Amino acid sequence: MNRLTLCAVLSLIAATPAHADLHITRDHGGYLEEYKAKYRQIRDTRQRVIIDGICNSACTLVFGIVPLNKICVTPKASIGFHQAYYDKAFTFGIKVTSMEGTSELMSFYPETVKSWIRRNGGLTTEMKRITNGVELWKIVDPCPDSW
């Protein structure tokens, strides 16, 4: 391969976006706006999401932003839902629920998630978990061996 051809091939590789999978293994959540931006980028770049551990709180927005056919769960998956809270920096360190934030969370979830939440008493201050198995597979598919 001559130099010109090699340079052209390297330029083409450098210009091609990488499509790495996102592996969620220990995500306890955070700010809704950060997760919305993160998952929109993953959706827009058509990346796959493999939930291979804990996905709690704002992490669960993945189900409402990334297409469900781009998400799968492994046997180690654990999903946790609860009401949204205001940043403790603004509430003197006290955990104060946000009805607006909770409503926003619910607005993103697909019907399968909303249905599970309703069947389990709605969003509360306590974490409600789904571990890998039939209940979770009603929401999202288990990962195939090829992922």
N, C-alpha and C positions, 0 to 999 in steps of 0.2 A: 504494500500500500504506500503510495507516495505521500509526501508531506501535505499537499493540498487536500487530498482525499481524507487523510487522517484528521486534519483541522476541521473539515466540513462535518465529519462524523461526530467529533467531539463537540462541536457547536450545536449540532442537532440534539445530542444527548443532554447538554446543559440547558437547552431551551425547553425541553420536555418536562412538564411538571411531574413530580413524584407522587405516586398514589399509594402511600403507605397506609396500612390499617391503623386505626386508633384502638389500642388495647386499654380498656378501663379495668384496673385491678384494685385500686384503693382510693376511691374518690368520695369524699364525705360532703361535697357540695361547696357552696359559696354564693357569690353574688349572681343574681339572675341575669343581669346585663352581660356579664362576662361569659356565662354559659350560652346565652343566646347567640352572641357573636361567634364563639368557638364552634358551636354546632352548625350555624349557618355556613361557615367556611367549609366544614367537613361535608355538608350537604352539597354545596356548590362545586366542590372538587370531586364529588362522587366517591368519597372514601367510604370504606366499610368500618363498622364499629363492632368490636368484639368485647362483650362484657364478660370479664374473666375474674370477677371478684366483686368488691363492694361498689355500688353506684347509688348513693343516697342524696336526698334533698335536691338541690338544683341540678345535679348530675342527671336526674330523671327527665329533664327537659329533652334529652336525646330522643325520647320516644315521640315527641311532638314536632321535632324539627328535622331530624334525619329520617328519610323514608324507612319504614319498618323492614323492607326487603334488603336493606343495607346494614341491618343490625342483627346480631345473633348473640346467644348466651351459651357459656360453657357450664359444666357441672359445678364450678365454683361461684357462679353468679349469685348475687344477693342485691335486691333492689329495695330501697327504703324511701317511704313517703311521709311527709309531715307538713303542717302548716308553715307558711313563710314567716320569717321574723325580720324585724327591723335590725339594722346594724347596731350591735351593742355599744358602739362608740357614741351613738346618738341617744342611747337610753340609759346612760350611767351604768352600763354593765348588766342591766336587767334584761332578761329575755322577754320581749314584747312581740306578740303575734301581729302580723300585718294582714288585714283582711284584703287589702288591695293586692298585695303580693300573692296571697293564697288564690285569689280569684284569677290573677294573671297565670299562675302555674296551671290551674285547672283549664284555662282557655287553650293552652297549648296541647294538652294531652289528647290522644285519640280516644275514641269511645271505649275501646277495650280497657284502657287504663282507668278512665272515669268509672266504668262499670265495676271494676275490681275495688276501687276506692269506696264507691257507694255500698257495695256488698260488705265491706269491712268497716262500716261506721263513719265514713267520710274522713277528711283530713282533720287531724287533731294535733295537739302539741306533742303527743307521743309518736315515736317512729313506728310505722307499720311496714313490716318487711314481707317480701316474697322471695323465697329461695328457689333455686332451680327445680323445676318439676312441672307438673301439669298446669298449675295455676299460672306460672310464668309463661309457659308455652301458649297459653290462650292470648297472650299479648305479643310475644316475639318468639321466633323459631330458635331451636337449639342450633348451635354451630355445626355445619357439616364438616366432615373430616378434611375437606379441601381448604377450609379457612385456617 
